[in-house]
Amino acid sequence: MIMKISLVLATLGRDWQVVDFLKSLTSQTYHNFELIIIDQNQDGKIDAIVESYKDCFAVRHVKVDFVGNARARDYGIGLAQGRIVAFPDDDCAYHQDVLKEVVAEFKKRKNLSILVAGSYDFSSNRFSIGVNSHKAQYFSRFQMMGVEFTQFFDRDKIDREQFHLDHDFGIGSKYSGAEGFELLYRLLRAGSTAFYTPEIKIYHPDKDHYKLGTGRMLMYSTGVGAYMRKFANEHDAFILYYIARKMFVAPMLKMMFALIFFNQKKLAYSFYNLVGIWRGFFAYEGNCS
């Protein structure tokens, strides 16, 4: 059976980056896919760009009057017709064989619910953002892999009631960041089977590096703290692992090594990471059941 893939692209404020992604889709060796663009721009910023690609592949350009990455992606899920759903970023690009390899992995691994690709910094050998490894592996919620734009979901193999994003998380929402990890953790908790492979290459600029500034880290790390608090409020004992790791062990070790090597920028980056996580953890206002 030929699997159709739905790519839900939420975009706001970007144009030439969107062009790069659309160009990468024209080179795909697998053609049974649709692109659903959830356009949050109010100025027609990408109208002409999208129009120029409408004869290249199936694309649906949907303009909305709200902002929020998670909300936009959720809206796109409701429009998707494919069995496989993914959420590419508006500043990423696909290697030409990405969709072909995604379908091959799902066909090969009959019980697979979630497939995660590697994120590369526009090169074939240097990893970019997210959690990556040189080793292909199945993983659980104790070792979540990838990042939201590298995840592919088989809607026939996941709990569809759980397949939605929490609108409190992500850019344009109450807690910036972590929307992908919140969804992934929730689906893995519900019994989904997940596999990561670095052989599938998705390109994205490296924006997690400390040289890009502490402000970005402070903003995104609040989402990490908030999603951990969400599951802690649900009395999920497994989230204690991430609380210990991300609120204590990892940032402390990073700051210690930064001090040892007199790296002031990395020290500041790690400190604001820790501050952001704690801030998000105590700021979260979800249900306490």
Beta strands, then each sheet from edge to edge (+ up, - down):
strand 1: 5-11
strand 2: 33-39
strand 3: 58-63
strand 4: 84-86
strand 5: 93-94
strand 6: 114-120
strand 7: 137-139
strand 8: 151-154
strand 9: 194-203
sheet 1: 3+ 2+ 1+ 4+ 8- 6+ 9+ 5-
sheet 2: 3+ 2+ 1+ 4+ 8- 6+ 9+ 7-
end
